[in-house]
């Protein structure tokens, strides 16, 4: 089973994904051990993991660990990217010993989307301003562009020795050479927190969408292969379910502007997108009242579940839907109002961070403790 992170459109069966690729299931017991689990853990949106217990032990013992992820600067920050960002922030904030690493994957943007570095520089500033507005702690953050981080580029070249095209094709499917290079560089990204200039080996948690697992598996293999040289600790990972396109087909992607919500959308634009979104409603109001809706296939309900913080409200939306007390049009309007208010508040915060985002990327500021 090839699971290609660049073209996978959706996952129909997360249980099969766990079985085929040897992930571990996120259980109720694991969630209960996490400090103040966020809504992704509380609601089962984070469904699988690799070695999460290693991170939990580090938290419980007050030990240093890293949380590492990033973004491909190919467009505006959408609500699918927001899920990963909020996971980074969660793992950073639940321990004073956690350090966050955030990669601007500009090499991947070139290899996958053909976007030159000059263009992705401005996109990256906008993306980073979103991360800052979402609440990442800049005192424990190292952010960088792949194309400018020499430790990543050097490790990428070093790790490439011994990797064959046949092996990479077995993991990612048939791709042009640049995509394989991009994958190897992402291995170096994930292992960067364990570089000697950042204090050497340490547990590292990588929050990603389910489609990114090939990168995690390859990185864990590389970490074991070079253990004798670097004493790498194989990185841990948590996997969240993919956010569906508003049209109901495939995952939320930057390739379909009307199929996703972005953090730059005006409240009015977000409202229009939500009002035309795919629902699990019946053919008529009468049938809806009689049979109830089908939230399990409804993109509007998924947006409630993934992005509205109030547990009681989300539970009520579900119950009213299946009991036929909630009509799709009313549900969409209520969600649009909540999302619109959220976007107004986020964009006001983001405006205050734009200059600092540029400064972080241009000067590559880093905490003194990271320089040791």
C-alpha positions, -999 to 999 in steps of 0.1 A, spaced: 0 0 0 16 33 -12 5 63 8 17 94 -11 17 126 10 16 148 -21 -14 134 -38 -35 115 -13 -70 129 -15 -87 113 15 -86 84 40 -117 63 41 -106 38 68 -83 51 95 -84 17 113 -69 1 82 -42 28 81 -32 19 117 -31 -18 108 -12 -15 75 15 9 86 19 -2 122 7 29 140 -5 27 175 -40 38 184 -46 68 206 -66 53 235 -86 69 263 -58 60 287 -32 79 267 -54 110 264 -60 109 302 -22 111 308 -19 142 287 -20 175 305 -52 194 295 -57 175 263 -69 198 235 -100 192 214 -82 171 188 -74 146 215 -107 149 234 -127 143 203 -107 115 187 -95 136 158 -60 126 167 -64 89 161 -29 74 159 6 78 171 41 65 172 60 64 205 38 91 221 45 75 255 81 86 252 69 123 251 44 117 279 72 104 301 94 134 293 65 157 303 59 138 335 96 137 344 102 174 335 127 165 307 135 185 276 118 175 244 111 191 210 80 195 189 87 198 152 66 204 122 63 230 94 44 243 64 49 243 27 47 280 17 25 275 -14 -5 296 -3 -25 310 25 -28 292 58 -59 271 56 -79 254 83 -61 220 77 -27 237 83 -42 253 114 -48 219 129 -11 211 127 -1 246 141 -25 242 170 -9 208 178 26 224 178 14 251 202 -3 225 224 29 204 228 50 235 233 28 250 260 21 219 282 57 218 293 82 246 301 109 222 288 95 219 253 112 237 223 94 242 190 110 239 156 91 251 126 104 245 90 94 267 61 95 240 34 104 262 5 124 235 -12 93 213 -12 73 242 -26 97 244 -55 99 207 -61 61 201 -58 46 234 -69 73 250 -90 73 281 -68 106 300 -68 123 310 -35 116 347 -42 79 341 -42 77 317 -13 96 343 9 66 365 11 42 336 15 63 323 44 61 357 62 23 355 60 22 319 71 45 326 100 24 356 111 -6 332 113 14 308 136 24 337 158 -12 349 160 -23 314 169 -2 317 200 32 300 196 57 310 222 86 327 203 109 324 234 110 287 227 108 286 189 133 281 161 119 289 127 139 286 94 137 282 57 149 248 44 169 265 17 189 286 42 194 260 70 228 245 62 225 218 89 194 205 72 209 206 37 241 189 49 223 161 67 200 156 38 230 150 15 245 127 42 214 107 48 209 101 10 238 77 10 224 42 8 189 53 -2 180 38 -36 154 50 -60 136 16 -56 133 22 -18 119 57 -22 96 45 -49 83 18 -26 75 44 0 63 73 -21 54 59 -55 70 70 -87 80 106 -85 106 128 -102 140 130 -85 133 164 -69 104 150 -49 126 123 -35 152 150 -26 125 170 -9 115 139 12 151 134 23 154 170 33 123 166 54 140 137 72 168 162 81 141 187 92 126 162 116 160 152 131 173 188 133 162 192 170 187 164 178 216 182 162 246 189 185 241 226 182 206 222 197 218 201 226 220 167 209 196 137 211 162 144 227 126 130 223 109 148 195 71 148 187 60 155 152 23 164 148 11 158 113 -19 149 92 -24 112 84 -10 117 49 24 126 62 32 92 77 57 82 49 80 110 60 78 98 96 85 61 87 115 71 66 129 93 93 126 67 120 144 42 97 172 68 91 175 75 128 180 39 135 205 35 107 227 64 120 222 57 157 258 47 161 270 81 148 245 104 163 226 85 191 193 96 175 161 89 193 136 78 167 111 107 165 76 103 179 45 113 159 8 120 164 -16 118 134 -48 137 130 -76 129 106 -77 149 74 -100 179 70 -123 174 41 -128 198 13 -159 220 17 -172 203 -14 -171 169 3 -146 153 -21 -110 148 -10 -90 167 17 -89 204 22 -62 216 -2 -47 248 -14 -54 235 -50 -91 244 -47 -96 279 -33 -134 275 -28 -129 241 -12 -111 254 19 -113 281 46 -82 302 51 -71 324 79 -71 353 55 -107 349 44 -130 377 52 -160 368 73 -182 373 43 -161 351 21 -160 324 48 -198 327 50 -202 321 13 -180 291 14 -198 276 43 -232 282 28 -223 262 -3 -205 234 17 -216 198 14 -239 185 42 -253 153 55 -288 166 52 -318 148 37 -336 156 4 -362 178 21 -369 195 54 -397 170 60 -374 141 57 -348 159 78 -373 163 106 -384 127 103 -351 108 98 -326 133 111 -294 143 94 -261 124 88 -234 143 106 -209 115 99 -207 125 62 -213 162 67 -184 186 61 -202 214 80 -204 192 111 -168 182 106 -159 219 107 -179 222 140 -161 192 154 -126 203 143 -127 240 149 -152 251 175 -139 249 210 -171 246 230 -176 208 237 -212 213 249 -222 233 218 -206 208 194 -223 179 212 -256 197 210 -252 203 173 -246 166 167 -276 155 188 -300 181 172 -288 169 138 -295 132 143 -328 139 160 -340 161 132 -342 192 153 -315 210 133 -319 221 96 -288 224 74 -293 261 64 -297 272 101 -267 251 110 -245 267 83 -255 302 93 -247 296 130 -213 281 121 -206 310 96 -212 335 124 -188 317 148 -161 312 121 -165 348 110 -160 362 145 -130 339 150 -114 352 117 -119 388 127 -102 383 160 -74 362 145 -67 387 117 -65 416 142 -39 396 162 -20 387 130 -17 423 118 4 430 150 28 401 142 36 407 105 67 428 111 80 404 137 73 374 114 95 390 88 122 397 114 122 361 125 127 349 90 151 375 78 174 376 108 167 340 119 164 350 155 168 322 180 166 319 218 199 320 236 193 286 251 192 272 215 226 286 207 243 266 234 
